[in-house]
Amino acid sequence: MVHPVELVLALLGAAVAIAVLARALGVPYPVLLTLGGLLLGLQPWTPPVNLDPHVVFVLFLPPLLYGGAFRTEWPEFRLQLRAITLLAVGLVLFTTTLVAAAAHYWVGIPWAAAFVLGAIVSPPDAVAAMAVTQRLRVPKVITTLLEGESLVNDASALVALRLAIGALGAGAFSVWDAGAQFLVVSAGGIGIGIAGGHLIIRLHRWLNARDLTDNPLTITITLLTPFAVYLPAEHLEVSGVLAVVAAGLWVGSRCEQVFSCDFYAEARAVWEWVEFMLNSLIFILIGLSIRPVLESVSDQYSVEQILTATALVSAVTVAARLLWMYPGAYVPRWLDRRVLGSGDPYPSWRAVTVVGWTGMRGVVSLAAALALPRTAPDGSPFPCRELIQFLTFGVICVTLVGQGLTLPLLIRWLGVTAPPGEVAEADGNAHDNPRCAE
């Protein structure tokens, strides 16, 4: 019997080895980590890994979201707010609906459970996209859109999932009730995040004024900040994801007021290490977690049924994003010109296509699938639970490997490069302390 501590250390060693290999081969490390975890998980000598979804939501998600939000430049985020909202909310709901329809009519999953599947696979994970674009000179607006979308879409997808599970038990669905609940959950999460970010800034100022802090202590406070806003929000049944994002944006936009250059450089190195280790672990765990699900679903469905359903759901998931991208990019600007007489310039169809192809699924979809209860809210068995979990793993693998490996080729083929003089920080590290830029 392998001790959990030994297993974690072994996974960390495997993740580091695979990440080094990925860098040597020029392959995005999330892709190779997922494939490596999948190959390891299918080996008979590998101990089964039953990943606790609570660990993913509480331990992995808050720091990853907070780090991304902290680095996001608020002025650029605000300029792209409409486009980010269309992607993070409109596209999530559009994908949920299309996937649900496909799962119901083509796979035979009941409507309520089909919407559960749609909500689970609707949010893309931008980590893999960032791992690809960081080596390429892409326009900065693309990285801003991808980062902004990834910060918000998790919340809208998880709220949609909560509503779908609720409808599964109630046997009915009200658009008005769902809309009201979405607004309450979102507004509550944002409010807690802003309040928490404000208190964190005041805490740092108080410690600085009394000379009660040093770099290790302050870095520890920054590491605890995402959990300090996520957990209260979740206990109050509002969006912990939006609370973390709001706190990260609030503190990140005011970091120059409380953080010195020396501290910022040291904290940035610590945070980069933490994010790399969390991302490495979660992507290799995605692959390792497939065996228990595969064993449970293989008793109920044939191999042909499983592969056909996975191919259909994955194709609809990818197609939904591409179908949304072009109207979402051009129609609002066309309406601005018709109604206001002016508007933002139309983006290049090449750039729109690149953003449309960065729809890799990841950690949130994994955790949401694993968190599905065995019984519905009405006490009946959760319909097609194992099939939904396997289809989610299938979509993650298909999008991560297929789109992750072809995205660099697509970017080069379309010639989507940053204009002269623009530094495209695709790795998300563009947000530096302004006082350190001198």
Contacts in CASP RR format, 6 or more apart in sequence:
PFRMAT RR
TARGET T0000
AUTHOR 0000-0000-0000
METHOD contacts of the structure
MODEL  1
MVHPVELVLALLGAAVAIAVLARALGVPYPVLLTLGGLLLGLQPWTPPVN
LDPHVVFVLFLPPLLYGGAFRTEWPEFRLQLRAITLLAVGLVLFTTTLVA
AAAHYWVGIPWAAAFVLGAIVSPPDAVAAMAVTQRLRVPKVITTLLEGES
LVNDASALVALRLAIGALGAGAFSVWDAGAQFLVVSAGGIGIGIAGGHLI
IRLHRWLNARDLTDNPLTITITLLTPFAVYLPAEHLEVSGVLAVVAAGLW
VGSRCEQVFSCDFYAEARAVWEWVEFMLNSLIFILIGLSIRPVLESVSDQ
YSVEQILTATALVSAVTVAARLLWMYPGAYVPRWLDRRVLGSGDPYPSWR
AVTVVGWTGMRGVVSLAAALALPRTAPDGSPFPCRELIQFLTFGVICVTL
VGQGLTLPLLIRWLGVTAPPGEVAEADGNAHDNPRCAE
2 10 0 8 1.000
2 47 0 8 1.000
7 47 0 8 1.000
7 49 0 8 1.000
8 281 0 8 1.000
11 281 0 8 1.000
11 284 0 8 1.000
11 285 0 8 1.000
11 288 0 8 1.000
12 277 0 8 1.000
12 280 0 8 1.000
12 281 0 8 1.000
14 36 0 8 1.000
14 37 0 8 1.000
14 40 0 8 1.000
14 284 0 8 1.000
15 33 0 8 1.000
15 277 0 8 1.000
15 280 0 8 1.000
15 281 0 8 1.000
15 283 0 8 1.000
15 284 0 8 1.000
16 280 0 8 1.000
18 29 0 8 1.000
18 32 0 8 1.000
18 33 0 8 1.000
18 36 0 8 1.000
18 280 0 8 1.000
18 284 0 8 1.000
19 29 0 8 1.000
19 32 0 8 1.000
19 33 0 8 1.000
19 276 0 8 1.000
19 280 0 8 1.000
21 32 0 8 1.000
22 28 0 8 1.000
22 29 0 8 1.000
22 31 0 8 1.000
22 32 0 8 1.000
22 33 0 8 1.000
23 29 0 8 1.000
25 32 0 8 1.000
26 135 0 8 1.000
27 405 0 8 1.000
28 128 0 8 1.000
28 131 0 8 1.000
28 132 0 8 1.000
28 404 0 8 1.000
28 405 0 8 1.000
29 131 0 8 1.000
29 280 0 8 1.000
29 283 0 8 1.000
30 127 0 8 1.000
30 128 0 8 1.000
30 131 0 8 1.000
30 279 0 8 1.000
30 283 0 8 1.000
30 360 0 8 1.000
30 400 0 8 1.000
30 404 0 8 1.000
31 128 0 8 1.000
31 400 0 8 1.000
31 401 0 8 1.000
31 404 0 8 1.000
31 405 0 8 1.000
33 280 0 8 1.000
33 283 0 8 1.000
33 284 0 8 1.000
33 286 0 8 1.000
34 283 0 8 1.000
34 284 0 8 1.000
34 286 0 8 1.000
34 287 0 8 1.000
34 396 0 8 1.000
34 397 0 8 1.000
34 400 0 8 1.000
34 401 0 8 1.000
35 287 0 8 1.000
35 401 0 8 1.000
36 284 0 8 1.000
36 287 0 8 1.000
37 284 0 8 1.000
37 285 0 8 1.000
37 286 0 8 1.000
37 287 0 8 1.000
37 288 0 8 1.000
38 286 0 8 1.000
38 287 0 8 1.000
38 288 0 8 1.000
38 290 0 8 1.000
38 397 0 8 1.000
40 46 0 8 1.000
40 284 0 8 1.000
40 287 0 8 1.000
40 288 0 8 1.000
41 49 0 8 1.000
41 287 0 8 1.000
41 288 0 8 1.000
41 290 0 8 1.000
41 291 0 8 1.000
42 290 0 8 1.000
42 291 0 8 1.000
46 288 0 8 1.000
46 291 0 8 1.000
48 291 0 8 1.000
48 292 0 8 1.000
49 285 0 8 1.000
49 288 0 8 1.000
49 289 0 8 1.000
49 291 0 8 1.000
49 292 0 8 1.000
50 289 0 8 1.000
50 292 0 8 1.000
51 285 0 8 1.000
51 288 0 8 1.000
51 289 0 8 1.000
51 366 0 8 1.000
51 367 0 8 1.000
51 370 0 8 1.000
52 370 0 8 1.000
53 367 0 8 1.000
53 368 0 8 1.000
53 370 0 8 1.000
53 371 0 8 1.000
54 371 0 8 1.000
56 282 0 8 1.000
56 363 0 8 1.000
56 366 0 8 1.000
56 367 0 8 1.000
56 370 0 8 1.000
57 367 0 8 1.000
57 371 0 8 1.000
58 227 0 8 1.000
58 230 0 8 1.000
58 231 0 8 1.000
60 278 0 8 1.000
60 281 0 8 1.000
60 282 0 8 1.000
60 363 0 8 1.000
60 367 0 8 1.000
61 154 0 8 1.000
61 230 0 8 1.000
61 241 0 8 1.000
61 244 0 8 1.000
61 363 0 8 1.000
61 364 0 8 1.000
61 367 0 8 1.000
62 226 0 8 1.000
62 227 0 8 1.000
62 229 0 8 1.000
62 230 0 8 1.000
62 240 0 8 1.000
62 244 0 8 1.000
63 223 0 8 1.000
63 226 0 8 1.000
63 227 0 8 1.000
63 274 0 8 1.000
63 275 0 8 1.000
63 278 0 8 1.000
64 127 0 8 1.000
64 275 0 8 1.000
64 278 0 8 1.000
64 279 0 8 1.000
64 363 0 8 1.000
65 151 0 8 1.000
65 154 0 8 1.000
65 226 0 8 1.000
65 241 0 8 1.000
65 244 0 8 1.000
65 245 0 8 1.000
66 225 0 8 1.000
66 226 0 8 1.000
66 244 0 8 1.000
66 245 0 8 1.000
66 247 0 8 1.000
66 248 0 8 1.000
67 226 0 8 1.000
67 248 0 8 1.000
67 271 0 8 1.000
67 275 0 8 1.000
68 147 0 8 1.000
68 151 0 8 1.000
68 248 0 8 1.000
68 428 0 8 1.000
69 151 0 8 1.000
69 244 0 8 1.000
69 245 0 8 1.000
69 246 0 8 1.000
69 247 0 8 1.000
69 248 0 8 1.000
69 249 0 8 1.000
69 252 0 8 1.000
70 248 0 8 1.000
70 249 0 8 1.000
70 251 0 8 1.000
70 252 0 8 1.000
70 255 0 8 1.000
70 271 0 8 1.000
70 431 0 8 1.000
71 147 0 8 1.000
71 252 0 8 1.000
71 428 0 8 1.000
71 429 0 8 1.000
71 430 0 8 1.000
71 431 0 8 1.000
72 144 0 8 1.000
72 147 0 8 1.000
72 148 0 8 1.000
72 151 0 8 1.000
72 249 0 8 1.000
72 252 0 8 1.000
72 428 0 8 1.000
72 431 0 8 1.000
73 144 0 8 1.000
73 430 0 8 1.000
73 431 0 8 1.000
74 249 0 8 1.000
74 252 0 8 1.000
74 253 0 8 1.000
76 140 0 8 1.000
76 144 0 8 1.000
77 84 0 8 1.000
77 144 0 8 1.000
77 148 0 8 1.000
77 249 0 8 1.000
80 141 0 8 1.000
80 144 0 8 1.000
80 145 0 8 1.000
80 148 0 8 1.000
82 332 0 8 1.000
83 145 0 8 1.000
83 328 0 8 1.000
83 329 0 8 1.000
84 145 0 8 1.000
84 148 0 8 1.000
84 149 0 8 1.000
84 152 0 8 1.000
85 152 0 8 1.000
86 328 0 8 1.000
86 332 0 8 1.000
87 145 0 8 1.000
87 149 0 8 1.000
87 153 0 8 1.000
87 324 0 8 1.000
88 148 0 8 1.000
88 149 0 8 1.000
88 151 0 8 1.000
88 152 0 8 1.000
88 153 0 8 1.000
88 155 0 8 1.000
88 156 0 8 1.000
89 152 0 8 1.000
89 153 0 8 1.000
89 156 0 8 1.000
90 156 0 8 1.000
90 324 0 8 1.000
91 122 0 8 1.000
91 153 0 8 1.000
91 320 0 8 1.000
91 321 0 8 1.000
91 324 0 8 1.000
92 119 0 8 1.000
92 122 0 8 1.000
92 123 0 8 1.000
92 153 0 8 1.000
92 156 0 8 1.000
92 157 0 8 1.000
92 160 0 8 1.000
93 122 0 8 1.000
93 156 0 8 1.000
93 160 0 8 1.000
94 320 0 8 1.000
94 323 0 8 1.000
94 324 0 8 1.000
95 118 0 8 1.000
95 121 0 8 1.000
95 122 0 8 1.000
95 317 0 8 1.000
95 320 0 8 1.000
95 321 0 8 1.000
95 324 0 8 1.000
96 115 0 8 1.000
96 118 0 8 1.000
96 119 0 8 1.000
96 122 0 8 1.000
96 157 0 8 1.000
96 160 0 8 1.000
96 164 0 8 1.000
97 115 0 8 1.000
97 118 0 8 1.000
98 316 0 8 1.000
98 319 0 8 1.000
98 320 0 8 1.000
98 323 0 8 1.000
99 114 0 8 1.000
99 117 0 8 1.000
99 118 0 8 1.000
99 121 0 8 1.000
99 122 0 8 1.000
99 313 0 8 1.000
99 316 0 8 1.000
99 317 0 8 1.000
99 320 0 8 1.000
100 111 0 8 1.000
100 114 0 8 1.000
100 115 0 8 1.000
100 117 0 8 1.000
100 118 0 8 1.000
101 114 0 8 1.000
102 312 0 8 1.000
102 313 0 8 1.000
102 316 0 8 1.000
103 109 0 8 1.000
103 113 0 8 1.000
103 114 0 8 1.000
103 117 0 8 1.000
103 118 0 8 1.000
103 309 0 8 1.000
103 313 0 8 1.000
103 391 0 8 1.000
104 110 0 8 1.000
104 111 0 8 1.000
104 114 0 8 1.000
106 309 0 8 1.000
106 312 0 8 1.000
107 114 0 8 1.000
107 309 0 8 1.000
107 312 0 8 1.000
107 313 0 8 1.000
107 387 0 8 1.000
107 391 0 8 1.000
108 114 0 8 1.000
109 117 0 8 1.000
109 383 0 8 1.000
109 384 0 8 1.000
109 387 0 8 1.000
109 388 0 8 1.000
110 383 0 8 1.000
110 384 0 8 1.000
112 164 0 8 1.000
112 167 0 8 1.000
112 168 0 8 1.000
112 169 0 8 1.000
112 171 0 8 1.000
112 173 0 8 1.000
112 383 0 8 1.000
113 168 0 8 1.000
113 382 0 8 1.000
113 383 0 8 1.000
113 384 0 8 1.000
113 388 0 8 1.000
115 160 0 8 1.000
115 164 0 8 1.000
115 167 0 8 1.000
116 161 0 8 1.000
116 164 0 8 1.000
116 165 0 8 1.000
116 168 0 8 1.000
116 372 0 8 1.000
116 388 0 8 1.000
117 313 0 8 1.000
117 388 0 8 1.000
117 391 0 8 1.000
117 392 0 8 1.000
118 164 0 8 1.000
119 157 0 8 1.000
119 158 0 8 1.000
119 160 0 8 1.000
119 161 0 8 1.000
119 163 0 8 1.000
119 164 0 8 1.000
119 368 0 8 1.000
120 157 0 8 1.000
120 161 0 8 1.000
120 365 0 8 1.000
120 368 0 8 1.000
120 369 0 8 1.000
120 388 0 8 1.000
120 392 0 8 1.000
121 313 0 8 1.000
121 317 0 8 1.000
121 361 0 8 1.000
121 365 0 8 1.000
121 391 0 8 1.000
121 392 0 8 1.000
121 395 0 8 1.000
122 153 0 8 1.000
122 157 0 8 1.000
122 160 0 8 1.000
122 317 0 8 1.000
123 150 0 8 1.000
123 153 0 8 1.000
123 154 0 8 1.000
123 156 0 8 1.000
123 157 0 8 1.000
123 361 0 8 1.000
123 364 0 8 1.000
123 365 0 8 1.000
124 149 0 8 1.000
124 150 0 8 1.000
124 153 0 8 1.000
124 321 0 8 1.000
124 358 0 8 1.000
124 359 0 8 1.000
124 360 0 8 1.000
124 361 0 8 1.000
124 362 0 8 1.000
124 399 0 8 1.000
125 150 0 8 1.000
125 359 0 8 1.000
125 360 0 8 1.000
125 361 0 8 1.000
125 362 0 8 1.000
125 363 0 8 1.000
125 364 0 8 1.000
125 365 0 8 1.000
126 146 0 8 1.000
126 147 0 8 1.000
126 148 0 8 1.000
126 149 0 8 1.000
126 150 0 8 1.000
126 358 0 8 1.000
127 150 0 8 1.000
127 279 0 8 1.000
127 283 0 8 1.000
127 362 0 8 1.000
127 363 0 8 1.000
128 360 0 8 1.000
128 362 0 8 1.000
128 400 0 8 1.000
128 404 0 8 1.000
129 146 0 8 1.000
129 358 0 8 1.000
129 359 0 8 1.000
129 360 0 8 1.000
129 404 0 8 1.000
129 407 0 8 1.000
130 143 0 8 1.000
130 146 0 8 1.000
130 147 0 8 1.000
130 426 0 8 1.000
130 427 0 8 1.000
130 428 0 8 1.000
132 358 0 8 1.000
132 404 0 8 1.000
132 407 0 8 1.000
132 408 0 8 1.000
132 411 0 8 1.000
133 142 0 8 1.000
133 143 0 8 1.000
133 146 0 8 1.000
133 358 0 8 1.000
133 407 0 8 1.000
133 411 0 8 1.000
133 424 0 8 1.000
133 426 0 8 1.000
134 426 0 8 1.000
134 427 0 8 1.000
134 428 0 8 1.000
135 408 0 8 1.000
135 426 0 8 1.000
136 408 0 8 1.000
136 411 0 8 1.000
136 412 0 8 1.000
136 417 0 8 1.000
136 426 0 8 1.000
137 417 0 8 1.000
137 418 0 8 1.000
137 424 0 8 1.000
138 354 0 8 1.000
138 411 0 8 1.000
138 416 0 8 1.000
138 417 0 8 1.000
138 418 0 8 1.000
138 424 0 8 1.000
138 426 0 8 1.000
139 351 0 8 1.000
139 416 0 8 1.000
139 417 0 8 1.000
139 418 0 8 1.000
139 419 0 8 1.000
139 422 0 8 1.000
139 424 0 8 1.000
140 418 0 8 1.000
140 422 0 8 1.000
140 423 0 8 1.000
140 424 0 8 1.000
140 425 0 8 1.000
140 430 0 8 1.000
141 347 0 8 1.000
141 351 0 8 1.000
142 351 0 8 1.000
142 354 0 8 1.000
142 355 0 8 1.000
142 416 0 8 1.000
142 424 0 8 1.000
142 426 0 8 1.000
143 424 0 8 1.000
143 425 0 8 1.000
143 426 0 8 1.000
143 428 0 8 1.000
145 355 0 8 1.000
146 355 0 8 1.000
146 358 0 8 1.000
147 428 0 8 1.000
151 245 0 8 1.000
152 242 0 8 1.000
152 245 0 8 1.000
154 241 0 8 1.000
154 364 0 8 1.000
155 186 0 8 1.000
155 239 0 8 1.000
155 240 0 8 1.000
155 241 0 8 1.000
155 242 0 8 1.000
155 245 0 8 1.000
156 182 0 8 1.000
156 186 0 8 1.000
157 364 0 8 1.000
157 368 0 8 1.000
158 239 0 8 1.000
158 241 0 8 1.000
158 364 0 8 1.000
158 368 0 8 1.000
159 181 0 8 1.000
159 182 0 8 1.000
159 185 0 8 1.000
159 186 0 8 1.000
159 239 0 8 1.000
160 182 0 8 1.000
161 368 0 8 1.000
162 185 0 8 1.000
163 173 0 8 1.000
163 178 0 8 1.000
163 181 0 8 1.000
163 182 0 8 1.000
165 372 0 8 1.000
165 373 0 8 1.000
165 376 0 8 1.000
165 377 0 8 1.000
166 377 0 8 1.000
167 173 0 8 1.000
168 376 0 8 1.000
168 377 0 8 1.000
168 378 0 8 1.000
168 382 0 8 1.000
168 383 0 8 1.000
169 376 0 8 1.000
169 377 0 8 1.000
169 378 0 8 1.000
169 379 0 8 1.000
169 380 0 8 1.000
170 377 0 8 1.000
170 378 0 8 1.000
171 378 0 8 1.000
184 238 0 8 1.000
185 237 0 8 1.000
185 238 0 8 1.000
185 239 0 8 1.000
186 238 0 8 1.000
186 239 0 8 1.000
186 242 0 8 1.000
187 238 0 8 1.000
188 233 0 8 1.000
188 236 0 8 1.000
188 238 0 8 1.000
188 239 0 8 1.000
188 242 0 8 1.000
188 243 0 8 1.000
189 233 0 8 1.000
189 238 0 8 1.000
189 239 0 8 1.000
189 240 0 8 1.000
189 242 0 8 1.000
189 243 0 8 1.000
189 246 0 8 1.000
190 239 0 8 1.000
190 242 0 8 1.000
190 243 0 8 1.000
190 246 0 8 1.000
191 243 0 8 1.000
191 246 0 8 1.000
192 229 0 8 1.000
192 232 0 8 1.000
192 233 0 8 1.000
192 236 0 8 1.000
192 238 0 8 1.000
192 240 0 8 1.000
192 243 0 8 1.000
192 246 0 8 1.000
193 229 0 8 1.000
193 233 0 8 1.000
193 242 0 8 1.000
193 243 0 8 1.000
193 244 0 8 1.000
193 245 0 8 1.000
193 246 0 8 1.000
193 247 0 8 1.000
193 250 0 8 1.000
194 246 0 8 1.000
194 247 0 8 1.000
194 250 0 8 1.000
196 228 0 8 1.000
196 229 0 8 1.000
196 243 0 8 1.000
196 247 0 8 1.000
196 250 0 8 1.000
197 225 0 8 1.000
197 229 0 8 1.000
197 246 0 8 1.000
197 247 0 8 1.000
197 248 0 8 1.000
197 250 0 8 1.000
197 251 0 8 1.000
198 250 0 8 1.000
200 221 0 8 1.000
200 225 0 8 1.000
200 228 0 8 1.000
200 247 0 8 1.000
200 251 0 8 1.000
201 250 0 8 1.000
201 251 0 8 1.000
201 254 0 8 1.000
201 257 0 8 1.000
201 258 0 8 1.000
203 221 0 8 1.000
204 213 0 8 1.000
204 218 0 8 1.000
204 221 0 8 1.000
204 258 0 8 1.000
204 259 0 8 1.000
205 257 0 8 1.000
205 258 0 8 1.000
207 213 0 8 1.000
207 217 0 8 1.000
207 218 0 8 1.000
208 258 0 8 1.000
215 262 0 8 1.000
215 263 0 8 1.000
215 266 0 8 1.000
215 267 0 8 1.000
218 259 0 8 1.000
218 263 0 8 1.000
218 267 0 8 1.000
219 263 0 8 1.000
219 266 0 8 1.000
219 267 0 8 1.000
219 270 0 8 1.000
222 267 0 8 1.000
222 271 0 8 1.000
223 270 0 8 1.000
223 271 0 8 1.000
223 274 0 8 1.000
225 247 0 8 1.000
225 248 0 8 1.000
225 251 0 8 1.000
226 244 0 8 1.000
226 247 0 8 1.000
226 248 0 8 1.000
229 240 0 8 1.000
229 243 0 8 1.000
229 244 0 8 1.000
229 246 0 8 1.000
229 247 0 8 1.000
230 240 0 8 1.000
230 241 0 8 1.000
230 243 0 8 1.000
230 244 0 8 1.000
232 243 0 8 1.000
233 239 0 8 1.000
233 240 0 8 1.000
233 242 0 8 1.000
233 243 0 8 1.000
234 240 0 8 1.000
252 431 0 8 1.000
255 264 0 8 1.000
255 433 0 8 1.000
256 433 0 8 1.000
256 434 0 8 1.000
256 435 0 8 1.000
259 267 0 8 1.000
259 433 0 8 1.000
260 435 0 8 1.000
261 433 0 8 1.000
261 435 0 8 1.000
261 436 0 8 1.000
264 432 0 8 1.000
264 433 0 8 1.000
264 436 0 8 1.000
265 436 0 8 1.000
268 429 0 8 1.000
272 429 0 8 1.000
282 362 0 8 1.000
282 363 0 8 1.000
282 366 0 8 1.000
283 362 0 8 1.000
283 363 0 8 1.000
285 366 0 8 1.000
286 362 0 8 1.000
286 363 0 8 1.000
286 366 0 8 1.000
286 393 0 8 1.000
286 396 0 8 1.000
286 397 0 8 1.000
287 393 0 8 1.000
287 397 0 8 1.000
289 366 0 8 1.000
289 370 0 8 1.000
289 393 0 8 1.000
290 393 0 8 1.000
293 386 0 8 1.000
293 389 0 8 1.000
293 390 0 8 1.000
293 393 0 8 1.000
294 390 0 8 1.000
296 386 0 8 1.000
296 389 0 8 1.000
297 306 0 8 1.000
297 386 0 8 1.000
297 387 0 8 1.000
297 389 0 8 1.000
297 390 0 8 1.000
298 306 0 8 1.000
300 386 0 8 1.000
300 387 0 8 1.000
301 309 0 8 1.000
301 387 0 8 1.000
306 387 0 8 1.000
306 390 0 8 1.000
309 387 0 8 1.000
309 391 0 8 1.000
310 390 0 8 1.000
310 391 0 8 1.000
310 394 0 8 1.000
310 395 0 8 1.000
310 398 0 8 1.000
311 398 0 8 1.000
313 391 0 8 1.000
313 394 0 8 1.000
313 395 0 8 1.000
314 394 0 8 1.000
314 395 0 8 1.000
314 398 0 8 1.000
314 399 0 8 1.000
317 361 0 8 1.000
317 395 0 8 1.000
317 399 0 8 1.000
318 359 0 8 1.000
318 398 0 8 1.000
318 399 0 8 1.000
318 403 0 8 1.000
321 356 0 8 1.000
321 359 0 8 1.000
322 353 0 8 1.000
322 356 0 8 1.000
322 357 0 8 1.000
325 352 0 8 1.000
325 353 0 8 1.000
325 355 0 8 1.000
325 356 0 8 1.000
326 349 0 8 1.000
326 352 0 8 1.000
329 346 0 8 1.000
329 347 0 8 1.000
329 352 0 8 1.000
330 346 0 8 1.000
330 347 0 8 1.000
333 343 0 8 1.000
333 344 0 8 1.000
333 345 0 8 1.000
333 346 0 8 1.000
336 342 0 8 1.000
336 343 0 8 1.000
336 344 0 8 1.000
337 343 0 8 1.000
348 416 0 8 1.000
350 414 0 8 1.000
350 415 0 8 1.000
350 416 0 8 1.000
351 416 0 8 1.000
353 410 0 8 1.000
353 414 0 8 1.000
354 407 0 8 1.000
354 410 0 8 1.000
354 411 0 8 1.000
354 414 0 8 1.000
354 416 0 8 1.000
357 403 0 8 1.000
357 406 0 8 1.000
357 407 0 8 1.000
357 410 0 8 1.000
358 403 0 8 1.000
358 407 0 8 1.000
359 399 0 8 1.000
359 403 0 8 1.000
360 396 0 8 1.000
360 399 0 8 1.000
360 400 0 8 1.000
360 403 0 8 1.000
360 404 0 8 1.000
361 392 0 8 1.000
361 395 0 8 1.000
361 396 0 8 1.000
361 399 0 8 1.000
361 400 0 8 1.000
362 396 0 8 1.000
362 400 0 8 1.000
365 392 0 8 1.000
365 395 0 8 1.000
365 396 0 8 1.000
366 392 0 8 1.000
366 393 0 8 1.000
366 396 0 8 1.000
368 392 0 8 1.000
369 388 0 8 1.000
369 389 0 8 1.000
369 392 0 8 1.000
369 393 0 8 1.000
370 389 0 8 1.000
372 382 0 8 1.000
372 385 0 8 1.000
372 388 0 8 1.000
372 389 0 8 1.000
373 382 0 8 1.000
374 381 0 8 1.000
374 382 0 8 1.000
374 385 0 8 1.000
375 381 0 8 1.000
375 382 0 8 1.000
376 382 0 8 1.000
376 383 0 8 1.000
418 424 0 8 1.000
423 430 0 8 1.000
END
